[in-house]
Amino acid sequence: MPTQYSLQIVHPAFELLKRSARVLHFIAASVILINALHVLQAHHGSKVLCYTQMVIAADIYILVFFGGVLLIEAPRLNLIFRLIEALAIFGISITLMKEGHTGFGFLHLMASAGYCFLFYREWRVLRSEAVDISQTGISVPNFMKDAEIGWNEVKAIIPKYHSIIIETLTHKKLEFDLRKNLNIDELEQIDDFCKKHLVNG
């Protein structure tokens, strides 16, 4: 019998993040394009910087309007664009601050930090969108930080063919749909494993 089980789940917060991808890309592309147009109008503005930003914005717009399915089917592509957006907006913030627009520069810096955080979370989603059941307890993915629940904190754990329910002693109930239904053997093994380790069952 395995000493650990990893069940791929559908996490509501992660799904919301995935569905918001197009809107977030559109906002980033718009910010980059507006800045490019501002640089183009400025007499001392760098034309190279302006056209580079326009190309980046155009690429993101193409992804948003024609590659919507790719954002779901190829999440690593989404990650690459999120990193490009964070770096581009960070560059804009530095440029604005150097030009004396401290307020706008700070706003862009905050936006860049937000996109960096989104990049981190989307990277985490790719790595661990699963409930891990081991001898030490249960690991549940979360938007901010994965939750570690020891067996001494678990009141009940109910694995089903299509979902898993975890109830804690503090009356917290976690329920997740599984991405892939369990077969009879898997269900029995996981159920036996959990019953063996439950302290309060």
Backbone as JSON Lines, residues from 0, in Angstrom:
{"i":0,"aa":"M","n":[0.85,-1.2,0.0],"ca":[0.0,0.0,0.0],"c":[0.89,1.25,0.0]}
{"i":1,"aa":"P","n":[0.57,2.23,-0.85],"ca":[1.37,3.46,-0.89],"c":[1.34,4.19,0.45]}
{"i":2,"aa":"T","n":[2.41,4.97,0.71],"ca":[2.49,5.75,1.95],"c":[1.99,7.17,1.76]}
{"i":3,"aa":"Q","n":[1.59,7.53,0.54],"ca":[1.08,8.87,0.27],"c":[0.17,8.83,-0.96]}
{"i":4,"aa":"Y","n":[-0.88,9.63,-0.91],"ca":[-1.82,9.75,-2.03],"c":[-1.93,11.22,-2.41]}
{"i":5,"aa":"S","n":[-1.92,11.48,-3.69],"ca":[-2.07,12.85,-4.19],"c":[-3.29,12.88,-5.12]}
{"i":6,"aa":"L","n":[-4.32,13.62,-4.7],"ca":[-5.57,13.68,-5.45],"c":[-5.7,15.04,-6.13]}
{"i":7,"aa":"Q","n":[-5.68,15.05,-7.47],"ca":[-5.84,16.29,-8.22],"c":[-7.26,16.81,-8.04]}
{"i":8,"aa":"I","n":[-7.36,18.08,-7.62],"ca":[-8.67,18.64,-7.29],"c":[-8.98,19.88,-8.13]}
{"i":9,"aa":"V","n":[-10.26,20.26,-8.1],"ca":[-10.72,21.52,-8.69],"c":[-10.86,22.5,-7.53]}
{"i":10,"aa":"H","n":[-9.93,23.45,-7.44],"ca":[-9.95,24.41,-6.34],"c":[-10.67,25.68,-6.79]}
{"i":11,"aa":"P","n":[-11.74,26.1,-6.09],"ca":[-12.52,27.28,-6.52],"c":[-11.7,28.55,-6.71]}
{"i":12,"aa":"A","n":[-10.78,28.83,-5.77],"ca":[-9.96,30.05,-5.87],"c":[-9.05,29.99,-7.08]}
{"i":13,"aa":"F","n":[-8.48,28.81,-7.35],"ca":[-7.59,28.65,-8.49],"c":[-8.37,28.76,-9.8]}
{"i":14,"aa":"E","n":[-9.56,28.2,-9.81],"ca":[-10.39,28.27,-11.02],"c":[-10.78,29.72,-11.32]}
{"i":15,"aa":"L","n":[-11.07,30.49,-10.28],"ca":[-11.39,31.91,-10.46],"c":[-10.19,32.65,-11.05]}
{"i":16,"aa":"L","n":[-9.0,32.33,-10.56],"ca":[-7.78,32.95,-11.08],"c":[-7.59,32.62,-12.55]}
{"i":17,"aa":"K","n":[-7.85,31.38,-12.92],"ca":[-7.72,30.97,-14.33],"c":[-8.72,31.71,-15.21]}
{"i":18,"aa":"R","n":[-9.97,31.84,-14.72],"ca":[-11.0,32.52,-15.51],"c":[-10.73,34.02,-15.65]}
{"i":19,"aa":"S","n":[-9.98,34.57,-14.7],"ca":[-9.66,36.01,-14.73],"c":[-8.45,36.32,-15.6]}
{"i":20,"aa":"A","n":[-7.8,35.3,-16.13],"ca":[-6.53,35.5,-16.85],"c":[-6.67,36.48,-18.01]}
{"i":21,"aa":"R","n":[-7.72,36.33,-18.82],"ca":[-7.87,37.2,-19.99],"c":[-8.04,38.66,-19.6]}
{"i":22,"aa":"V","n":[-8.85,38.9,-18.57],"ca":[-9.09,40.28,-18.12],"c":[-7.79,40.9,-17.6]}
{"i":23,"aa":"L","n":[-7.04,40.13,-16.82],"ca":[-5.78,40.63,-16.26],"c":[-4.76,40.91,-17.35]}
{"i":24,"aa":"H","n":[-4.71,40.05,-18.38],"ca":[-3.8,40.29,-19.51],"c":[-4.22,41.56,-20.26]}
{"i":25,"aa":"F","n":[-5.53,41.72,-20.44],"ca":[-6.04,42.9,-21.16],"c":[-5.67,44.18,-20.42]}
{"i":26,"aa":"I","n":[-5.8,44.19,-19.09],"ca":[-5.45,45.37,-18.29],"c":[-3.96,45.68,-18.44]}
{"i":27,"aa":"A","n":[-3.12,44.65,-18.34],"ca":[-1.67,44.86,-18.46],"c":[-1.31,45.41,-19.84]}
{"i":28,"aa":"A","n":[-1.9,44.85,-20.89],"ca":[-1.61,45.31,-22.26],"c":[-2.04,46.77,-22.42]}
{"i":29,"aa":"S","n":[-3.17,47.15,-21.84],"ca":[-3.68,48.52,-21.94],"c":[-2.75,49.5,-21.23]}
{"i":30,"aa":"V","n":[-2.26,49.11,-20.04],"ca":[-1.32,49.97,-19.3],"c":[-0.03,50.17,-20.1]}
{"i":31,"aa":"I","n":[0.48,49.09,-20.69],"ca":[1.71,49.17,-21.48],"c":[1.5,50.03,-22.72]}
{"i":32,"aa":"L","n":[0.35,49.85,-23.4],"ca":[0.07,50.63,-24.61],"c":[-0.1,52.12,-24.29]}
{"i":33,"aa":"I","n":[-0.82,52.44,-23.22],"ca":[-1.0,53.84,-22.83],"c":[0.34,54.5,-22.56]}
{"i":34,"aa":"N","n":[1.22,53.78,-21.87],"ca":[2.55,54.33,-21.6],"c":[3.35,54.53,-22.89]}
{"i":35,"aa":"A","n":[3.2,53.57,-23.82],"ca":[3.91,53.68,-25.1],"c":[3.44,54.92,-25.86]}
{"i":36,"aa":"L","n":[2.15,55.18,-25.85],"ca":[1.61,56.37,-26.52],"c":[2.08,57.65,-25.83]}
{"i":37,"aa":"H","n":[2.2,57.59,-24.5],"ca":[2.71,58.74,-23.74],"c":[4.16,59.02,-24.14]}
{"i":38,"aa":"V","n":[4.97,57.97,-24.25],"ca":[6.38,58.11,-24.65],"c":[6.46,58.66,-26.07]}
{"i":39,"aa":"L","n":[5.56,58.21,-26.95],"ca":[5.56,58.67,-28.34],"c":[5.26,60.17,-28.44]}
{"i":40,"aa":"Q","n":[4.38,60.67,-27.58],"ca":[4.01,62.08,-27.6],"c":[5.07,62.98,-26.95]}
{"i":41,"aa":"A","n":[5.85,62.38,-26.04],"ca":[6.88,63.18,-25.37],"c":[8.01,63.51,-26.34]}
{"i":42,"aa":"H","n":[8.47,64.75,-26.33],"ca":[9.5,65.19,-27.28],"c":[10.84,64.48,-27.03]}
{"i":43,"aa":"H","n":[11.11,64.2,-25.74],"ca":[12.39,63.57,-25.39],"c":[12.24,62.05,-25.22]}
{"i":44,"aa":"G","n":[11.08,61.53,-25.53],"ca":[10.83,60.1,-25.35],"c":[11.63,59.23,-26.3]}
{"i":45,"aa":"S","n":[12.0,58.05,-25.81],"ca":[12.76,57.1,-26.63],"c":[11.82,56.36,-27.57]}
{"i":46,"aa":"K","n":[12.09,56.48,-28.88],"ca":[11.24,55.81,-29.87],"c":[11.39,54.28,-29.78]}
{"i":47,"aa":"V","n":[12.61,53.84,-29.48],"ca":[12.85,52.4,-29.34],"c":[12.01,51.83,-28.21]}
{"i":48,"aa":"L","n":[12.0,52.53,-27.06],"ca":[11.2,52.1,-25.91],"c":[9.72,52.09,-26.26]}
{"i":49,"aa":"C","n":[9.3,53.13,-26.98],"ca":[7.89,53.24,-27.37],"c":[7.46,52.06,-28.24]}
{"i":50,"aa":"Y","n":[8.22,51.78,-29.3],"ca":[7.84,50.71,-30.23],"c":[7.98,49.33,-29.59]}
{"i":51,"aa":"T","n":[8.95,49.19,-28.69],"ca":[9.08,47.92,-27.97],"c":[7.84,47.65,-27.13]}
{"i":52,"aa":"Q","n":[7.37,48.68,-26.43],"ca":[6.17,48.52,-25.61],"c":[4.95,48.25,-26.47]}
{"i":53,"aa":"M","n":[4.88,48.89,-27.63],"ca":[3.75,48.65,-28.53],"c":[3.72,47.2,-29.01]}
{"i":54,"aa":"V","n":[4.9,46.65,-29.32],"ca":[4.98,45.25,-29.76],"c":[4.55,44.31,-28.64]}
{"i":55,"aa":"I","n":[5.01,44.59,-27.41],"ca":[4.62,43.76,-26.26],"c":[3.11,43.82,-26.06]}
{"i":56,"aa":"A","n":[2.55,45.04,-26.11],"ca":[1.1,45.2,-25.93],"c":[0.33,44.47,-27.02]}
{"i":57,"aa":"A","n":[0.81,44.58,-28.27],"ca":[0.14,43.91,-29.4],"c":[0.16,42.39,-29.22]}
{"i":58,"aa":"D","n":[1.3,41.85,-28.77],"ca":[1.4,40.41,-28.52],"c":[0.39,39.95,-27.48]}
{"i":59,"aa":"I","n":[0.26,40.75,-26.41],"ca":[-0.67,40.39,-25.33],"c":[-2.11,40.47,-25.83]}
{"i":60,"aa":"Y","n":[-2.42,41.52,-26.62],"ca":[-3.78,41.64,-27.17],"c":[-4.11,40.45,-28.08]}
{"i":61,"aa":"I","n":[-3.15,40.01,-28.87],"ca":[-3.36,38.84,-29.74],"c":[-3.69,37.61,-28.89]}
{"i":62,"aa":"L","n":[-2.94,37.44,-27.79],"ca":[-3.18,36.32,-26.88],"c":[-4.59,36.41,-26.28]}
{"i":63,"aa":"V","n":[-4.99,37.61,-25.87],"ca":[-6.29,37.81,-25.23],"c":[-7.44,37.52,-26.19]}
{"i":64,"aa":"F","n":[-7.36,38.06,-27.41],"ca":[-8.5,37.98,-28.34],"c":[-8.51,36.71,-29.2]}
{"i":65,"aa":"F","n":[-7.34,36.12,-29.44],"ca":[-7.3,34.95,-30.32],"c":[-6.76,33.69,-29.65]}
{"i":66,"aa":"G","n":[-6.25,33.83,-28.44],"ca":[-5.65,32.66,-27.79],"c":[-6.29,32.33,-26.47]}
{"i":67,"aa":"G","n":[-7.58,32.64,-26.31],"ca":[-8.27,32.39,-25.06],"c":[-8.21,30.94,-24.61]}
{"i":68,"aa":"V","n":[-8.33,30.02,-25.56],"ca":[-8.28,28.58,-25.24],"c":[-6.88,28.18,-24.79]}
{"i":69,"aa":"L","n":[-5.86,28.82,-25.39],"ca":[-4.48,28.51,-25.03],"c":[-4.19,28.82,-23.56]}
{"i":70,"aa":"L","n":[-4.84,29.86,-23.04],"ca":[-4.61,30.24,-21.64],"c":[-5.03,29.13,-20.69]}
{"i":71,"aa":"I","n":[-6.0,28.32,-21.1],"ca":[-6.48,27.22,-20.27],"c":[-5.71,25.93,-20.57]}
{"i":72,"aa":"E","n":[-5.51,25.66,-21.87],"ca":[-4.87,24.4,-22.28],"c":[-3.35,24.43,-22.13]}
{"i":73,"aa":"A","n":[-2.74,25.63,-22.21],"ca":[-1.29,25.76,-22.07],"c":[-0.98,26.8,-21.0]}
{"i":74,"aa":"P","n":[-1.2,26.45,-19.73],"ca":[-1.02,27.43,-18.65],"c":[0.39,27.98,-18.53]}
{"i":75,"aa":"R","n":[1.39,27.24,-19.04],"ca":[2.77,27.75,-18.97],"c":[2.95,28.98,-19.87]}
{"i":76,"aa":"L","n":[2.21,29.02,-20.97],"ca":[2.22,30.2,-21.84],"c":[1.67,31.4,-21.08]}
{"i":77,"aa":"N","n":[0.62,31.17,-20.33],"ca":[0.05,32.22,-19.48],"c":[1.08,32.74,-18.5]}
{"i":78,"aa":"L","n":[1.88,31.83,-17.93],"ca":[2.92,32.22,-16.99],"c":[3.98,33.1,-17.64]}
{"i":79,"aa":"I","n":[4.39,32.74,-18.84],"ca":[5.41,33.51,-19.56],"c":[4.93,34.95,-19.79]}
{"i":80,"aa":"F","n":[3.68,35.08,-20.25],"ca":[3.14,36.41,-20.51],"c":[2.97,37.2,-19.22]}
{"i":81,"aa":"R","n":[2.59,36.52,-18.13],"ca":[2.43,37.21,-16.84],"c":[3.77,37.79,-16.38]}
{"i":82,"aa":"L","n":[4.85,37.03,-16.58],"ca":[6.18,37.5,-16.2],"c":[6.59,38.7,-17.06]}
{"i":83,"aa":"I","n":[6.34,38.61,-18.36],"ca":[6.66,39.72,-19.27],"c":[5.91,40.98,-18.86]}
{"i":84,"aa":"E","n":[4.63,40.82,-18.52],"ca":[3.81,41.97,-18.08],"c":[4.37,42.59,-16.81]}
{"i":85,"aa":"A","n":[4.72,41.75,-15.83],"ca":[5.25,42.26,-14.56],"c":[6.54,43.04,-14.8]}
{"i":86,"aa":"L","n":[7.43,42.5,-15.64],"ca":[8.71,43.17,-15.91],"c":[8.5,44.47,-16.7]}
{"i":87,"aa":"A","n":[7.58,44.44,-17.68],"ca":[7.31,45.64,-18.48],"c":[6.74,46.76,-17.61]}
{"i":88,"aa":"I","n":[5.8,46.42,-16.75],"ca":[5.19,47.44,-15.87],"c":[6.21,47.95,-14.84]}
{"i":89,"aa":"F","n":[7.09,47.05,-14.39],"ca":[8.16,47.47,-13.48],"c":[9.09,48.47,-14.18]}
{"i":90,"aa":"G","n":[9.43,48.19,-15.44],"ca":[10.27,49.11,-16.22],"c":[9.6,50.47,-16.39]}
{"i":91,"aa":"I","n":[8.29,50.46,-16.62],"ca":[7.53,51.7,-16.75],"c":[7.59,52.5,-15.45]}
{"i":92,"aa":"S","n":[7.45,51.8,-14.32],"ca":[7.47,52.49,-13.02],"c":[8.82,53.17,-12.79]}
{"i":93,"aa":"I","n":[9.91,52.5,-13.13],"ca":[11.25,53.07,-12.96],"c":[11.41,54.3,-13.84]}
{"i":94,"aa":"T","n":[10.96,54.19,-15.1],"ca":[11.04,55.31,-16.04],"c":[10.25,56.51,-15.54]}
{"i":95,"aa":"L","n":[9.03,56.28,-15.06],"ca":[8.2,57.37,-14.56],"c":[8.84,58.05,-13.35]}
{"i":96,"aa":"M","n":[9.41,57.26,-12.46],"ca":[10.06,57.85,-11.28],"c":[11.27,58.69,-11.67]}
{"i":97,"aa":"K","n":[12.03,58.21,-12.65],"ca":[13.19,58.97,-13.11],"c":[12.78,60.29,-13.75]}
{"i":98,"aa":"E","n":[11.6,60.31,-14.37],"ca":[11.11,61.52,-15.02],"c":[10.41,62.45,-14.03]}
{"i":99,"aa":"G","n":[10.36,62.07,-12.77],"ca":[9.77,62.93,-11.75],"c":[8.3,62.67,-11.48]}
{"i":100,"aa":"H","n":[7.71,61.66,-12.13],"ca":[6.3,61.31,-11.89],"c":[6.23,60.24,-10.8]}
{"i":101,"aa":"T","n":[6.56,60.66,-9.58],"ca":[6.69,59.7,-8.47],"c":[5.38,58.98,-8.17]}
{"i":102,"aa":"G","n":[4.28,59.72,-8.16],"ca":[2.98,59.12,-7.84],"c":[2.6,58.04,-8.83]}
{"i":103,"aa":"F","n":[2.65,58.37,-10.13],"ca":[2.32,57.39,-11.17],"c":[3.32,56.24,-11.16]}
{"i":104,"aa":"G","n":[4.58,56.57,-10.89],"ca":[5.61,55.53,-10.83],"c":[5.34,54.54,-9.72]}
{"i":105,"aa":"F","n":[4.9,55.06,-8.56],"ca":[4.6,54.19,-7.43],"c":[3.4,53.31,-7.73]}
{"i":106,"aa":"L","n":[2.37,53.88,-8.39],"ca":[1.19,53.09,-8.76],"c":[1.58,51.94,-9.69]}
{"i":107,"aa":"H","n":[2.45,52.23,-10.66],"ca":[2.91,51.17,-11.58],"c":[3.76,50.14,-10.84]}
{"i":108,"aa":"L","n":[4.53,50.6,-9.86],"ca":[5.33,49.67,-9.06],"c":[4.44,48.72,-8.28]}
{"i":109,"aa":"M","n":[3.34,49.24,-7.72],"ca":[2.39,48.4,-7.0],"c":[1.71,47.41,-7.95]}
{"i":110,"aa":"A","n":[1.38,47.89,-9.15],"ca":[0.76,47.0,-10.15],"c":[1.74,45.89,-10.55]}
{"i":111,"aa":"S","n":[3.01,46.26,-10.7],"ca":[4.04,45.26,-11.04],"c":[4.16,44.21,-9.93]}
{"i":112,"aa":"A","n":[4.13,44.67,-8.68],"ca":[4.2,43.74,-7.54],"c":[2.99,42.81,-7.55]}
{"i":113,"aa":"G","n":[1.81,43.36,-7.89],"ca":[0.6,42.54,-7.98],"c":[0.71,41.47,-9.05]}
{"i":114,"aa":"Y","n":[1.27,41.83,-10.19],"ca":[1.43,40.86,-11.27],"c":[2.51,39.82,-10.93]}
{"i":115,"aa":"C","n":[3.52,40.24,-10.18],"ca":[4.52,39.27,-9.71],"c":[3.87,38.25,-8.77]}
{"i":116,"aa":"F","n":[2.98,38.75,-7.9],"ca":[2.28,37.86,-6.98],"c":[1.39,36.88,-7.76]}
{"i":117,"aa":"L","n":[0.69,37.39,-8.79],"ca":[-0.15,36.53,-9.64],"c":[0.7,35.47,-10.33]}
{"i":118,"aa":"F","n":[1.88,35.89,-10.81],"ca":[2.8,34.93,-11.44],"c":[3.16,33.82,-10.47]}
{"i":119,"aa":"Y","n":[3.47,34.2,-9.23],"ca":[3.83,33.21,-8.2],"c":[2.67,32.25,-7.93]}
{"i":120,"aa":"R","n":[1.45,32.81,-7.8],"ca":[0.3,31.97,-7.52],"c":[-0.01,31.03,-8.68]}
{"i":121,"aa":"E","n":[0.08,31.55,-9.91],"ca":[-0.2,30.7,-11.07],"c":[0.85,29.61,-11.21]}
{"i":122,"aa":"W","n":[2.08,29.92,-10.85],"ca":[3.14,28.91,-10.85],"c":[2.85,27.85,-9.8]}
{"i":123,"aa":"R","n":[2.36,28.28,-8.63],"ca":[2.0,27.35,-7.56],"c":[0.84,26.45,-7.99]}
{"i":124,"aa":"V","n":[-0.12,27.03,-8.72],"ca":[-1.27,26.25,-9.2],"c":[-0.79,25.11,-10.08]}
{"i":125,"aa":"L","n":[0.17,25.42,-10.96],"ca":[0.7,24.4,-11.87],"c":[1.38,23.27,-11.09]}
{"i":126,"aa":"R","n":[2.05,23.63,-10.0],"ca":[2.83,22.66,-9.25],"c":[1.99,21.83,-8.28]}
{"i":127,"aa":"S","n":[0.99,22.45,-7.66],"ca":[0.28,21.71,-6.6],"c":[-1.19,22.08,-6.53]}
{"i":128,"aa":"E","n":[-1.96,21.52,-7.39],"ca":[-3.41,21.68,-7.29],"c":[-3.98,20.32,-6.87]}
{"i":129,"aa":"A","n":[-3.5,19.88,-5.7],"ca":[-3.88,18.54,-5.24],"c":[-3.95,18.5,-3.72]}
{"i":130,"aa":"V","n":[-4.8,17.6,-3.22],"ca":[-4.83,17.29,-1.79],"c":[-3.9,16.1,-1.6]}
{"i":131,"aa":"D","n":[-2.9,16.28,-0.73],"ca":[-1.94,15.21,-0.46],"c":[-2.27,14.57,0.89]}
{"i":132,"aa":"I","n":[-2.42,13.27,0.87],"ca":[-2.72,12.52,2.09],"c":[-1.51,11.64,2.4]}
{"i":133,"aa":"S","n":[-0.88,11.88,3.56],"ca":[0.33,11.13,3.91],"c":[0.23,10.63,5.34]}
{"i":134,"aa":"Q","n":[1.29,9.99,5.82],"ca":[1.29,9.44,7.17],"c":[1.29,10.53,8.23]}
{"i":135,"aa":"T","n":[1.77,11.74,7.86],"ca":[1.84,12.83,8.84],"c":[0.57,13.68,8.87]}
{"i":136,"aa":"G","n":[-0.25,13.58,7.83],"ca":[-1.47,14.37,7.79],"c":[-1.91,14.68,6.37]}
{"i":137,"aa":"I","n":[-2.64,15.78,6.23],"ca":[-3.23,16.16,4.94],"c":[-2.76,17.55,4.56]}
{"i":138,"aa":"S","n":[-2.32,17.71,3.32],"ca":[-1.91,19.0,2.8],"c":[-2.97,19.48,1.81]}
{"i":139,"aa":"V","n":[-3.52,20.67,2.08],"ca":[-4.59,21.23,1.25],"c":[-4.08,22.51,0.59]}
{"i":140,"aa":"P","n":[-4.13,22.6,-0.75],"ca":[-3.65,23.82,-1.41],"c":[-4.57,24.99,-1.1]}
{"i":141,"aa":"N","n":[-3.96,26.15,-0.96],"ca":[-4.73,27.36,-0.66],"c":[-4.17,28.5,-1.5]}
{"i":142,"aa":"F","n":[-4.96,29.57,-1.64],"ca":[-4.54,30.69,-2.5],"c":[-3.3,31.38,-1.95]}
{"i":143,"aa":"M","n":[-3.22,31.52,-0.62],"ca":[-2.07,32.21,-0.04],"c":[-0.96,31.22,0.33]}
{"i":144,"aa":"K","n":[-1.32,30.19,1.09],"ca":[-0.32,29.22,1.55],"c":[-1.01,27.89,1.78]}
{"i":145,"aa":"D","n":[-0.35,26.8,1.4],"ca":[-0.93,25.47,1.59],"c":[-1.14,25.2,3.07]}
{"i":146,"aa":"A","n":[-2.29,24.61,3.39],"ca":[-2.62,24.29,4.78],"c":[-2.19,22.86,5.1]}
{"i":147,"aa":"E","n":[-1.51,22.71,6.21],"ca":[-1.09,21.38,6.69],"c":[-1.99,21.0,7.86]}
{"i":148,"aa":"I","n":[-2.71,19.9,7.72],"ca":[-3.62,19.44,8.78],"c":[-3.12,18.1,9.31]}
{"i":149,"aa":"G","n":[-2.76,18.07,10.59],"ca":[-2.29,16.83,11.21],"c":[-3.46,15.9,11.46]}
{"i":150,"aa":"W","n":[-3.17,14.61,11.57],"ca":[-4.24,13.63,11.8],"c":[-4.97,13.89,13.12]}
{"i":151,"aa":"N","n":[-4.25,14.48,14.08],"ca":[-4.89,14.78,15.38],"c":[-5.91,15.92,15.29]}
{"i":152,"aa":"E","n":[-5.9,16.64,14.15],"ca":[-6.86,17.74,13.95],"c":[-8.06,17.31,13.1]}
{"i":153,"aa":"V","n":[-7.99,16.1,12.54],"ca":[-9.03,15.64,11.61],"c":[-10.12,14.87,12.35]}
{"i":154,"aa":"K","n":[-11.34,15.3,12.13],"ca":[-12.5,14.59,12.71],"c":[-12.94,13.47,11.78]}
{"i":155,"aa":"A","n":[-13.0,13.78,10.48],"ca":[-13.4,12.77,9.5],"c":[-12.85,13.15,8.13]}
{"i":156,"aa":"I","n":[-12.57,12.13,7.36],"ca":[-12.17,12.34,5.97],"c":[-12.95,11.33,5.13]}
{"i":157,"aa":"I","n":[-13.68,11.84,4.17],"ca":[-14.58,10.99,3.38],"c":[-14.18,11.06,1.9]}
{"i":158,"aa":"P","n":[-13.42,10.08,1.42],"ca":[-13.13,10.05,-0.02],"c":[-14.3,9.45,-0.79]}
{"i":159,"aa":"K","n":[-14.67,10.08,-1.89],"ca":[-15.73,9.57,-2.76],"c":[-15.16,9.38,-4.15]}
{"i":160,"aa":"Y","n":[-15.96,8.82,-5.03],"ca":[-15.5,8.59,-6.4],"c":[-15.13,9.9,-7.09]}
{"i":161,"aa":"H","n":[-15.88,10.95,-6.83],"ca":[-15.72,12.2,-7.58],"c":[-15.32,13.39,-6.7]}
{"i":162,"aa":"S","n":[-15.2,13.19,-5.37],"ca":[-14.86,14.3,-4.49],"c":[-14.22,13.78,-3.21]}
{"i":163,"aa":"I","n":[-13.74,14.74,-2.39],"ca":[-13.2,14.38,-1.08],"c":[-13.67,15.43,-0.07]}
{"i":164,"aa":"I","n":[-14.08,14.95,1.11],"ca":[-14.56,15.84,2.17],"c":[-13.66,15.66,3.39]}
{"i":165,"aa":"I","n":[-13.19,16.79,3.93],"ca":[-12.35,16.77,5.13],"c":[-13.03,17.61,6.2]}
{"i":166,"aa":"E","n":[-13.27,17.0,7.36],"ca":[-13.86,17.73,8.48],"c":[-12.85,17.77,9.62]}
{"i":167,"aa":"T","n":[-12.64,18.97,10.18],"ca":[-11.68,19.13,11.28],"c":[-12.42,19.21,12.61]}
{"i":168,"aa":"L","n":[-11.66,19.11,13.7],"ca":[-12.24,19.19,15.04],"c":[-12.77,20.59,15.35]}
{"i":169,"aa":"T","n":[-12.31,21.59,14.59],"ca":[-12.79,22.98,14.78],"c":[-14.03,23.24,13.93]}
{"i":170,"aa":"H","n":[-14.69,22.16,13.47],"ca":[-15.93,22.23,12.69],"c":[-15.74,22.9,11.32]}
{"i":171,"aa":"K","n":[-14.54,22.81,10.79],"ca":[-14.27,23.33,9.45],"c":[-14.47,22.18,8.46]}
{"i":172,"aa":"K","n":[-15.22,22.45,7.41],"ca":[-15.5,21.41,6.41],"c":[-14.94,21.85,5.06]}
{"i":173,"aa":"L","n":[-14.05,21.04,4.51],"ca":[-13.45,21.3,3.2],"c":[-13.92,20.23,2.23]}
{"i":174,"aa":"E","n":[-14.47,20.66,1.11],"ca":[-14.93,19.71,0.1],"c":[-14.41,20.14,-1.27]}
{"i":175,"aa":"F","n":[-13.79,19.22,-1.98],"ca":[-13.24,19.5,-3.31],"c":[-13.69,18.43,-4.29]}
{"i":176,"aa":"D","n":[-14.02,18.86,-5.49],"ca":[-14.28,17.91,-6.59],"c":[-12.95,17.43,-7.12]}
{"i":177,"aa":"L","n":[-12.91,16.17,-7.51],"ca":[-11.69,15.6,-8.09],"c":[-11.67,15.8,-9.6]}
{"i":178,"aa":"R","n":[-10.48,16.02,-10.14],"ca":[-10.36,16.19,-11.59],"c":[-10.56,14.86,-12.32]}
{"i":179,"aa":"K","n":[-10.23,13.77,-11.61],"ca":[-10.38,12.44,-12.2],"c":[-11.06,11.54,-11.17]}
{"i":180,"aa":"N","n":[-12.14,10.89,-11.59],"ca":[-12.85,9.99,-10.67],"c":[-11.97,8.83,-10.24]}
{"i":181,"aa":"L","n":[-12.12,8.45,-8.98],"ca":[-11.37,7.31,-8.46],"c":[-12.04,6.01,-8.87]}
{"i":182,"aa":"N","n":[-11.22,4.97,-9.11],"ca":[-11.83,3.66,-9.35],"c":[-12.04,2.98,-7.99]}
{"i":183,"aa":"I","n":[-12.68,1.83,-8.0],"ca":[-13.05,1.15,-6.75],"c":[-11.83,0.81,-5.91]}
{"i":184,"aa":"D","n":[-10.77,0.29,-6.56],"ca":[-9.56,-0.08,-5.81],"c":[-8.91,1.13,-5.15]}
{"i":185,"aa":"E","n":[-8.8,2.23,-5.9],"ca":[-8.19,3.45,-5.35],"c":[-9.0,3.97,-4.17]}
{"i":186,"aa":"L","n":[-10.31,3.99,-4.32],"ca":[-11.19,4.47,-3.27],"c":[-11.03,3.64,-1.99]}
{"i":187,"aa":"E","n":[-10.99,2.32,-2.14],"ca":[-10.85,1.44,-0.99],"c":[-9.5,1.63,-0.3]}
{"i":188,"aa":"Q","n":[-8.44,1.76,-1.1],"ca":[-7.1,1.96,-0.54],"c":[-7.0,3.25,0.24]}
{"i":189,"aa":"I","n":[-7.52,4.34,-0.34],"ca":[-7.47,5.65,0.33],"c":[-8.32,5.63,1.59]}
{"i":190,"aa":"D","n":[-9.49,5.02,1.51],"ca":[-10.38,4.93,2.67],"c":[-9.72,4.15,3.8]}
{"i":191,"aa":"D","n":[-9.1,3.01,3.48],"ca":[-8.4,2.19,4.49],"c":[-7.23,2.97,5.08]}
{"i":192,"aa":"F","n":[-6.49,3.67,4.25],"ca":[-5.34,4.45,4.69],"c":[-5.76,5.52,5.7]}
{"i":193,"aa":"C","n":[-6.86,6.22,5.35],"ca":[-7.35,7.29,6.23],"c":[-7.87,6.74,7.55]}
{"i":194,"aa":"K","n":[-8.61,5.65,7.5],"ca":[-9.15,5.05,8.73],"c":[-8.01,4.57,9.65]}
{"i":195,"aa":"K","n":[-6.94,4.11,9.05],"ca":[-5.79,3.62,9.8],"c":[-5.11,4.77,10.56]}
{"i":196,"aa":"H","n":[-5.09,5.97,9.95],"ca":[-4.37,7.09,10.56],"c":[-5.25,8.06,11.35]}
{"i":197,"aa":"L","n":[-6.55,7.91,11.23],"ca":[-7.45,8.81,11.98],"c":[-7.3,8.58,13.48]}
{"i":198,"aa":"V","n":[-7.03,9.65,14.21],"ca":[-6.87,9.57,15.65],"c":[-8.21,9.74,16.35]}
{"i":199,"aa":"N","n":[-9.04,10.61,15.77],"ca":[-10.32,10.96,16.41],"c":[-11.52,10.3,15.74]}
{"i":200,"aa":"G","n":[-11.25,9.33,14.85],"ca":[-12.35,8.71,14.13],"c":[-13.1,7.7,14.97]}
